[in-house]
Amino acid sequence: MPEGPEIRRAADSVERALKNKTVEDIYFAFPHLEDYEDLLKGSIVTRVDTKGKAMLIRFDNGYTIYSHNQLYGKWYIRSTYNYPKTNRQLRLALHNEKKSALLYSASDIEVLRDEEVPGHPFVSKVGPDLLSEEVSVDELMERMKDKRFRNRKWAILLLDQGFVAGIGNYLRSEIMFVAGIHPSLRPVDCTQDQLNKAAHAVMDLVKQSYETGGITNDPDLAQKLKGQGVKRSRYRHWVFNREGESCFICGSEIEKTVAASRRMYYCPVCQGIEG
């Protein structure tokens, strides 16, 4: 499933294609949404927001299209009515004079009045989106100390969209590595310094992944390895998907485990239980 940085990059593409332009035509694949086609046709897209892994396309007539890519959804930006050759099913299409924004394969699409968006079942429960909202390190640290989150293992907590929106499987492993946190620890087990490192790691890696297209390793190291001919899958991350390979920091063998039924990677030395 795409994580927050990938959805924000997709939202940027959709926004570049649609913002401040009149919707000349619109198509919904699902019958229960067809009545909204006439309602939205002729309106202007004002902006495209994200809330974790959800996208919110805002219109000047007081309506918003909510979509969640889930596992298979994918956006395409094309010249108007220039559809890609794909076996995917078209679910939503927005056309203006020059561009078409096309959403394929996603099944979670709704049209809401702006005032209904905050109460949406997903939006109302999800935590702060670091790529669309102003969030400070201190605010993140306070969330870590909140009774809702402080007693849960980091390996579980970081996947909880109610904690911080948009963090998925690769970011989970990378955040814990950069913060030097062992997978068995909880926020309540951590020192103030560890919580500070964790908050910075969350903010920095989400932003870096967004800016680099998914690279969470040290950018200079990644560039050096790329220049040496190393495959992207081998230099992209510090630990994720690197089981059995050497840690870039200490040289120890990266280990793999399972938490929340999903694979996770860590360095047993850099992320020692003593912190």
Secondary structure, 3 states (H helix, E strand, C coil): CCCHHHHHHHHHHHHHHHECCECCEEEECCHHHCCHHHHHCCCEEEEEEEECCEEEEEECCCEEEEEECCCCCEEEEEECCCCCCCCCCEEEEEECCCEEEEEECCCEEEEEEHHHHHHCCCCCCCCCCCCCCCCCHHHHHHHHHCCCCCCCCHHHHCCCCCCCCCCCHHHHHHHHHHHCCCCCCCHHHCCHHHHHHHHHHHHHHHHHHHHHCCCCCCHHHHHHHHHCCCCHHHHCCCCCCCCCCECCCCCCECEEEEECCEEEEECCCCCCCCC
